[in-house]
Amino acid sequence: MLRNRVRELRARHDYTQADLAEKIGATRQTVGMIEKADYAPSVVLALRIAAVFRVSLEDVFWLEGEEQPND
């Protein structure tokens, strides 16, 4: 399963789900589903999310069972 730090990063940047959705060209519902790991984003969407937070893709997303990224 794909895990992520989207909620944590979004909170650090003081973005709402709607703010992030607008920045990545998605809906608020999509952001919520990604945060809950109910939806695995496309590579393009995942790259957009990483770019908004100015971190690597691996700092946002990882596969369950792999090492979680460091701060």
N, C-alpha and C positions, 0 to 999 in steps of 0.2 A: 504494500500500500504506500502511496506517496504521502509523505508528511511535509509540513511547512511551518514557517514562522511568520506568515503574512499578518496575522492578528497582532502579534508582538511588534513587528516592524511598523505596522500602521499606527499603533498606539504611541510608539516612540516619536513618530513624526506628527502626531496629533491630527491624523486624518480620520474622517468617518469612512464607512464603507462606500458611501456615495462619492466622497472626494476621490478615493482611490479608483473607483469604477470609472469616473470621468477621465482620470489621467491615463488609464490603460485602454479605454474604449470598450468597456464592458458594462454590465448592469450591476447594481448594488446586490441583487440576488446572486449573481455569479460570484462576486467577491465573498459573500457569506457562505456559499456552498464550498468554495475553495478553502476558506478558513476552517470549516468543519471537516475537511477532507472527504466531502460528499461528491466532489467533482475534481477531476485532474485536468488542469488547464492545458491548452495546446502549447507547443514549444514557443510559439510567437507570443502568446499571452504571458507565459512564465517569464520570458525574456523582458517583456515590458514591465512586469512587476519588479523584477530585479533592478531594472534601469531606474525606475522611479525612486527606489531606495538607495541607489548607487552602491549596490553590493553584487557579488557574483551570484549566479544561478544556484550554485551549491550552498550559498549562505541562506537561501530562502527555502529550497526544496531538497528533500533527500528521501531515499527509500527506507521504509520501516526495516529495522534490523541492521541498518548501517549506522555509522557514527553520526550523531547530531552535530551540526555546525557549531563552531565556537562563536562567542560574541566578538 
